[in-house]
């Protein structure tokens, strides 16, 4: 199987569908915040922010299922190893479901512990607990969906991934509006909507995966799929990615928790602004996915010129889009803040920090892109080490700047974290290239 040539059009064919599907993910947060924002209590907005961050930490802490499945699938696609494609997604699905069931069993202890660590007022914590009690039942489906998404993206089947994500996320948004505004289920309705959407998305994704298996002419080889040695190797490989992801999520959880300790108004304002950043970040991830697929396929095919061109073209698009997103947030931010909440104090506070939030997409563009490059190259140890270094820089900045400038200092520290990720990851790129093509003539 010959790979398509690398071009601007090839980058966009992968990136645009992923951008469109990814942007619906943080839009869930925007819709949820806007729906709850129609209720008068600021604590409910804080509850959505705290609850959402907890699940980002719980679920994306196991984001190696998406990352590793995508990188392995890309390299298998480049090597035209169709049998390996089936084994990769099968093992990842099994791991995702087992981990999800484990989280569900541990939820009576995880929920109160996580909410207590996040902090906030009694009202914010009560709202977050209500959200948690419903959404935790989505854990098996959510983690299995990561595996399916990575499998499709690694094969450059971005349109398929797009359709699955749109079905999942639109279901979530529709159910949130229905349950909160029409059935008066408050924040519990938001959690229940996420629960329903994950299982709808999983069912649809499995259907499309089955059709893809038939297209590849593959059947499940249960003996090879359930091989214990292969499972142990997969888990060991993904340990580095898990550490990297936990560091990333800890950084954002730390940021939210600092705001929660500053009061309900600050945590609500930060939640509104973080929605802007998340929309930009998820859409920027489209170029990271494009780099991930093309880099992985280039390595699988042992094509160094294709590898270099994949990085160059995806970088151009990512940086340009990051700059555009920053301008849009700066110009449209005041109107969007007013749309998302009716609370005058939250509106005023959010405007105060808007300029800092608007910088995040520009600073974050390179580090998001490097995530894709490193994943495609399966440079998991480098990902882990550089993220640990960046987290240490961020925490130091948070302590120093937060003490001196309060919430303004926390936003400055967050931007320093994004810049540190870009610089540390860039320092490792030459050695990764030398390693993955060491045996290429």
C-alpha positions as CSV (number, residue, x, y, z in Angstrom):
1,X,0.0,0.0,0.0
2,X,1.6,3.3,-1.1
3,X,1.2,6.3,1.1
4,X,-0.3,9.6,-0.2
5,X,2.2,12.4,-0.8
6,X,2.8,15.0,1.9
7,X,1.4,18.4,0.9
8,X,-0.6,21.3,2.4
9,X,-3.8,19.6,1.1
10,X,-2.8,16.3,2.8
11,X,-2.3,18.2,6.2
12,X,-5.7,19.8,5.8
13,X,-7.5,16.5,4.9
14,X,-6.5,15.1,8.3
15,X,-6.6,18.3,10.3
16,X,-9.8,19.9,9.2
17,X,-12.2,17.0,10.1
18,X,-10.3,16.5,13.4
19,X,-10.6,20.3,14.1
20,X,-14.3,20.3,13.4
21,X,-14.9,17.2,15.6
22,X,-12.5,18.3,18.4
23,X,-14.0,21.8,18.6
24,X,-17.3,20.2,19.6
25,X,-15.6,18.7,22.7
26,X,-14.8,22.0,24.5
27,X,-18.0,23.4,23.1
28,X,-19.7,20.9,25.5
29,X,-18.0,22.8,28.3
30,X,-19.2,26.1,26.7
31,X,-22.7,24.9,26.3
32,X,-22.8,23.3,29.8
33,X,-21.4,26.6,31.3
34,X,-23.9,28.7,29.4
35,X,-26.8,26.4,30.3
36,X,-25.9,26.4,34.0
37,X,-25.0,30.1,33.7
38,X,-28.7,30.8,33.1
39,X,-29.3,29.8,36.7
40,X,-28.5,32.6,39.2
41,X,-25.9,30.8,41.4
42,X,-22.3,31.4,40.5
43,X,-21.4,28.2,42.5
44,X,-23.1,26.0,39.9
45,X,-20.7,27.4,37.2
46,X,-17.8,26.6,39.6
47,X,-19.3,23.1,40.1
48,X,-19.3,22.4,36.4
49,X,-15.7,23.6,36.1
50,X,-14.4,21.6,39.1
51,X,-16.4,18.5,38.0
52,X,-15.2,18.7,34.4
53,X,-11.6,19.1,35.5
54,X,-11.8,16.0,37.7
55,X,-13.0,13.9,34.8
56,X,-10.4,15.4,32.5
57,X,-7.9,14.2,35.1
58,X,-9.5,10.8,35.5
59,X,-10.1,10.1,31.9
60,X,-7.2,11.8,30.1
61,X,-4.9,10.4,32.7
62,X,-5.4,7.3,30.6
63,X,-5.1,9.2,27.4
64,X,-2.2,6.9,26.4
65,X,-5.0,4.7,24.9
66,X,-5.6,7.3,22.3
67,X,-2.0,8.4,21.9
68,X,-0.4,5.0,21.7
69,X,-3.2,3.5,19.6
70,X,-2.8,6.3,17.1
71,X,1.0,6.1,17.0
72,X,1.1,2.3,16.6
73,X,-1.7,2.3,14.0
74,X,0.1,5.0,12.0
75,X,3.4,3.0,11.9
76,X,1.4,-0.2,11.1
77,X,-0.3,1.6,8.3
78,X,3.0,2.8,6.9
79,X,4.3,-0.7,7.0
80,X,1.1,-2.1,5.4
81,X,0.6,-4.5,8.4
82,X,-3.1,-5.0,8.4
83,X,-3.1,-7.8,10.9
84,X,-1.3,-5.6,13.4
85,X,-4.0,-3.0,13.0
86,X,-6.7,-5.3,14.4
87,X,-4.6,-6.4,17.3
88,X,-3.7,-2.9,18.3
89,X,-7.3,-1.6,18.6
90,X,-8.5,-4.9,20.2
91,X,-6.0,-4.7,23.0
92,X,-6.5,-1.0,23.5
93,X,-10.3,-1.5,23.8
94,X,-9.9,-4.3,26.4
95,X,-7.5,-2.1,28.5
96,X,-9.9,0.9,28.2
97,X,-12.9,-1.0,29.4
98,X,-11.1,-2.7,32.3
99,X,-9.7,0.6,33.5
100,X,-13.1,2.3,33.2
101,X,-14.7,-0.4,35.3
102,X,-12.0,-0.1,37.9
103,X,-12.6,3.7,38.1
104,X,-16.3,3.0,38.5
105,X,-15.7,0.6,41.4
106,X,-13.4,3.1,43.1
107,X,-15.8,6.0,42.6
108,X,-17.2,6.1,46.2
109,X,-13.7,7.0,47.4
110,X,-12.4,8.9,44.3
111,X,-15.2,11.4,44.1
112,X,-15.0,12.9,47.6
113,X,-11.2,12.8,47.5
114,X,-10.9,14.6,44.2
115,X,-13.4,17.2,45.0
116,X,-11.8,17.9,48.4
117,X,-8.4,18.3,46.7
118,X,-9.8,20.8,44.2
119,X,-11.2,23.0,47.0
120,X,-13.8,25.6,46.6
121,X,-16.8,26.6,48.7
122,X,-19.3,24.2,50.2
123,X,-21.8,25.0,47.4
124,X,-19.2,24.5,44.6
125,X,-18.2,21.1,46.1
126,X,-21.8,20.0,46.5
127,X,-22.5,20.9,42.8
128,X,-19.4,19.1,41.7
129,X,-20.4,15.9,43.6
130,X,-23.8,15.8,42.0
131,X,-22.1,16.0,38.5
132,X,-19.6,13.3,39.5
133,X,-22.2,10.9,40.7
134,X,-23.7,10.7,37.2
135,X,-20.8,11.0,34.9
136,X,-18.6,8.4,36.5
137,X,-20.8,5.7,35.0
138,X,-19.5,6.7,31.6
139,X,-15.9,5.7,32.4
140,X,-15.8,2.4,30.5
141,X,-17.3,3.9,27.3
142,X,-15.2,7.1,27.5
143,X,-11.9,5.2,27.7
144,X,-12.9,2.7,25.0
145,X,-13.7,5.7,22.8
146,X,-10.2,7.0,23.1
147,X,-8.9,3.7,21.6
148,X,-11.3,3.9,18.7
149,X,-10.4,7.5,18.0
150,X,-6.7,6.8,18.0
151,X,-7.1,3.8,15.7
152,X,-9.0,5.8,13.1
153,X,-6.6,8.8,13.2
154,X,-3.5,6.6,12.9
155,X,-4.8,5.3,9.6
156,X,-5.5,8.9,8.4
157,X,-9.2,8.1,8.5
158,X,-10.0,11.6,9.9
159,X,-13.5,11.8,8.5
160,X,-14.5,8.6,10.3
161,X,-13.1,10.0,13.6
162,X,-14.9,13.2,12.9
163,X,-18.3,11.5,12.5
164,X,-17.9,9.5,15.7
165,X,-16.9,12.6,17.7
166,X,-19.7,14.8,16.3
167,X,-22.3,12.2,17.1
168,X,-21.0,11.8,20.7
169,X,-20.6,15.6,21.4
170,X,-23.8,16.7,19.8
171,X,-25.7,14.1,21.8
172,X,-24.0,15.5,24.9
173,X,-24.9,19.1,24.2
174,X,-28.5,18.3,23.2
175,X,-29.1,16.2,26.3
176,X,-27.6,19.0,28.6
177,X,-30.0,21.6,27.2
178,X,-32.9,19.2,27.4
179,X,-32.2,18.0,31.0
180,X,-31.2,21.3,32.5
181,X,-33.4,23.9,30.9
182,X,-36.5,21.8,30.1
183,X,-36.5,19.1,32.9
184,X,-34.9,21.3,35.6
185,X,-32.3,18.6,36.5
186,X,-29.7,21.3,37.2
187,X,-26.1,20.1,37.4
188,X,-27.1,16.5,37.7
189,X,-28.6,16.8,34.2
190,X,-25.2,17.9,32.8
191,X,-23.5,14.8,34.3
192,X,-26.3,12.5,33.0
193,X,-26.0,14.0,29.5
194,X,-22.3,13.1,29.4
195,X,-23.1,9.6,30.5
196,X,-25.6,9.0,27.7
197,X,-23.4,10.6,25.0
198,X,-20.4,8.4,25.7
199,X,-22.3,5.2,25.2
200,X,-24.0,6.5,22.1
201,X,-20.6,7.4,20.7
202,X,-19.1,4.0,21.6
203,X,-21.9,2.0,19.9
204,X,-21.5,4.1,16.7
205,X,-17.7,3.8,16.8
206,X,-17.7,0.1,17.1
207,X,-20.1,-0.2,14.2
208,X,-17.7,1.8,12.0
209,X,-14.7,-0.2,13.2
210,X,-16.4,-3.4,12.3
211,X,-17.0,-2.1,8.8
212,X,-13.3,-1.2,8.6
213,X,-12.3,-4.7,9.6
214,X,-14.3,-6.1,6.8
215,X,-12.7,-3.6,4.4
216,X,-9.2,-4.7,5.4
217,X,-10.3,-8.4,5.1
218,X,-9.3,-9.1,8.7
219,X,-10.8,-11.3,11.3
220,X,-10.1,-11.3,15.1
221,X,-7.3,-13.7,16.0
222,X,-8.3,-14.3,19.7
223,X,-5.2,-16.3,20.5
224,X,-2.9,-13.4,19.5
225,X,-5.2,-10.7,20.8
226,X,-5.2,-12.1,24.3
227,X,-1.5,-12.9,24.4
228,X,-0.3,-11.9,27.9
229,X,3.2,-11.0,26.8
230,X,1.8,-8.6,24.2
231,X,-0.5,-6.9,26.8
232,X,2.4,-6.5,29.2
233,X,4.5,-4.9,26.5
234,X,1.7,-2.5,25.5
235,X,1.1,-1.4,29.1
236,X,4.9,-0.9,29.7
237,X,5.2,1.2,26.6
238,X,2.3,3.4,27.6
239,X,3.5,4.0,31.1
240,X,5.6,7.0,29.9
241,X,2.6,8.5,28.1
242,X,0.5,8.1,31.1
243,X,3.0,10.0,33.3
244,X,3.2,12.7,30.6
245,X,-0.6,13.1,30.5
246,X,-1.0,13.1,34.3
247,X,1.6,15.9,34.5
248,X,-0.4,17.9,31.9
249,X,-3.7,17.4,33.7
250,X,-2.2,18.1,37.1
251,X,-1.0,21.5,35.7
252,X,-4.6,22.5,34.6
253,X,-6.1,21.1,37.8
254,X,-3.7,23.1,39.8
255,X,-4.7,26.3,37.8
256,X,-8.4,25.6,38.5
257,X,-7.8,24.9,42.1
258,X,-5.9,28.2,42.6
259,X,-8.9,30.0,41.3
260,X,-11.3,28.0,43.5
261,X,-9.3,29.1,46.5
262,X,-9.8,32.7,45.5
263,X,-13.6,32.5,45.7
264,X,-16.6,31.5,43.6
265,X,-16.4,34.6,41.3
266,X,-12.8,34.0,40.4
267,X,-13.3,30.3,39.7
268,X,-16.3,31.0,37.6
269,X,-14.5,33.7,35.6
270,X,-11.5,31.4,35.1
271,X,-13.9,28.6,33.9
272,X,-15.4,30.9,31.3
273,X,-11.9,31.9,30.0
274,X,-10.6,28.4,30.1
275,X,-13.4,27.4,27.7
276,X,-12.0,29.8,25.2
277,X,-8.5,28.3,25.5
278,X,-9.9,24.8,25.3
279,X,-11.8,25.5,22.1
280,X,-8.6,26.9,20.6
281,X,-6.5,24.0,21.9
282,X,-8.8,21.3,20.7
283,X,-9.0,22.8,17.2
284,X,-5.2,23.2,17.2
285,X,-5.0,19.6,18.0
286,X,-6.2,18.9,14.4
287,X,-2.7,19.8,13.1
288,X,-1.1,17.7,15.9
289,X,-3.2,14.7,14.7
290,X,-2.1,15.4,11.1
291,X,1.6,15.5,12.2
292,X,1.0,12.3,14.3
293,X,-0.4,10.3,11.4
294,X,2.0,11.5,8.8
295,X,5.1,11.2,11.0
296,X,4.2,7.7,12.2
297,X,3.4,6.5,8.7
298,X,6.7,8.0,7.4
299,X,8.6,6.1,10.1
300,X,6.8,2.9,9.3
301,X,7.7,3.3,5.7
302,X,11.3,4.4,6.5
303,X,10.9,7.6,4.5
304,X,13.0,10.3,6.1
305,X,12.2,13.1,3.5
306,X,8.5,12.5,4.1
307,X,9.1,12.7,7.8
308,X,10.8,16.1,7.5
309,X,8.2,17.6,5.2
310,X,5.4,16.3,7.4
311,X,6.8,18.3,10.4
312,X,7.5,21.4,8.3
313,X,4.0,21.7,6.8
314,X,2.1,20.9,9.9
315,X,4.1,23.4,11.9
316,X,3.3,26.2,9.4
317,X,-0.4,25.6,9.7
318,X,-0.4,25.2,13.5
319,X,1.5,28.4,14.2
320,X,-0.6,30.4,11.8
321,X,-3.9,29.1,13.2
322,X,-2.7,29.7,16.8
323,X,-2.1,33.4,16.0
324,X,-5.5,33.7,14.4
325,X,-7.2,32.1,17.4
326,X,-5.5,34.5,19.8
327,X,-6.8,37.5,17.8
328,X,-10.3,36.0,17.7
329,X,-10.4,35.5,21.5
330,X,-9.2,39.1,22.1
331,X,-11.8,40.7,19.8
332,X,-14.8,38.4,20.5
333,X,-14.1,37.7,24.2
334,X,-16.3,40.4,25.8
335,X,-19.4,39.5,23.8
336,X,-18.8,35.8,24.5
337,X,-18.5,36.4,28.2
338,X,-21.8,38.2,28.3
339,X,-23.4,35.4,26.3
340,X,-22.2,32.7,28.7
341,X,-23.2,34.2,32.1
342,X,-25.7,36.7,33.4
343,X,-23.8,37.3,36.7
344,X,-22.3,40.8,36.6
345,X,-19.4,40.1,38.9
346,X,-18.3,37.1,36.9
347,X,-18.5,39.2,33.7
348,X,-16.4,41.9,35.1
349,X,-13.8,39.5,36.6
350,X,-13.5,37.6,33.3
351,X,-12.9,40.8,31.3
352,X,-10.0,41.6,33.7
353,X,-8.1,38.4,32.7
354,X,-9.2,38.2,29.0
355,X,-5.9,39.5,27.6
356,X,-4.0,36.8,29.3
357,X,-6.4,34.1,28.1
358,X,-6.1,35.4,24.5
359,X,-2.3,34.7,24.5
360,X,-2.7,31.0,25.3
361,X,-3.4,29.7,21.7
362,X,-0.4,31.4,20.2
363,X,2.0,30.1,22.9
364,X,0.3,26.7,22.9
365,X,0.4,26.0,19.2
366,X,3.9,24.6,19.1
367,X,3.6,22.4,22.2
368,X,0.4,20.9,20.9
369,X,2.1,20.1,17.6
370,X,5.0,18.5,19.3
371,X,2.6,16.2,21.1
372,X,1.6,14.9,17.7
373,X,5.1,14.6,16.4
374,X,6.4,12.7,19.5
375,X,3.4,10.4,19.5
376,X,3.8,9.5,15.8
377,X,7.5,8.7,16.5
378,X,6.5,6.8,19.7
379,X,9.1,8.9,21.5
380,X,7.4,8.2,24.8
381,X,10.3,8.6,27.1
382,X,11.2,12.1,25.7
383,X,7.5,13.1,26.1
384,X,7.6,12.0,29.8
385,X,10.8,13.7,30.7
386,X,10.2,17.0,29.0
387,X,6.7,17.2,30.5
388,X,8.1,16.7,34.0
389,X,10.6,19.5,33.4
390,X,7.9,21.8,32.1
391,X,5.6,21.0,35.1
392,X,8.4,21.9,37.5
393,X,8.9,25.2,35.8
394,X,5.2,25.9,35.9
395,X,4.8,25.1,39.6
396,X,7.7,27.4,40.4
397,X,6.2,30.2,38.4
398,X,2.7,29.6,40.0
399,X,4.1,29.9,43.5
400,X,6.2,33.0,42.7
401,X,3.8,34.9,40.5
402,X,0.7,33.8,42.3
403,X,2.0,35.1,45.6
404,X,3.0,38.4,44.0
405,X,0.1,39.1,41.6
406,X,-2.8,36.8,42.6
407,X,-4.9,35.4,39.8
408,X,-3.1,37.5,37.3
409,X,0.1,35.7,38.3
410,X,-1.6,32.3,37.9
411,X,-2.5,33.2,34.3
412,X,1.1,34.4,33.6
413,X,2.4,31.1,35.0
414,X,0.0,29.1,32.8
415,X,1.4,30.9,29.7
416,X,5.0,30.2,30.9
417,X,4.0,26.5,31.2
418,X,3.0,26.5,27.5
419,X,6.2,28.2,26.4
420,X,8.3,25.8,28.5
421,X,6.7,22.8,26.9
422,X,7.5,24.1,23.4
423,X,11.1,24.9,24.2
424,X,11.9,21.6,26.0
425,X,10.2,19.4,23.4
426,X,12.0,21.3,20.6
427,X,15.3,20.5,22.2
428,X,14.7,16.8,21.8
429,X,13.6,16.8,18.2
430,X,17.0,16.3,16.5
431,X,17.9,13.3,18.6
432,X,14.5,11.7,17.9
433,X,15.1,12.1,14.1
434,X,18.5,10.5,14.5
435,X,17.2,7.6,16.5
436,X,14.1,6.7,14.4
437,X,16.1,6.8,11.1
438,X,19.3,5.3,12.5
439,X,19.2,2.2,10.3
440,X,17.9,3.9,7.2
441,X,20.3,3.8,4.3
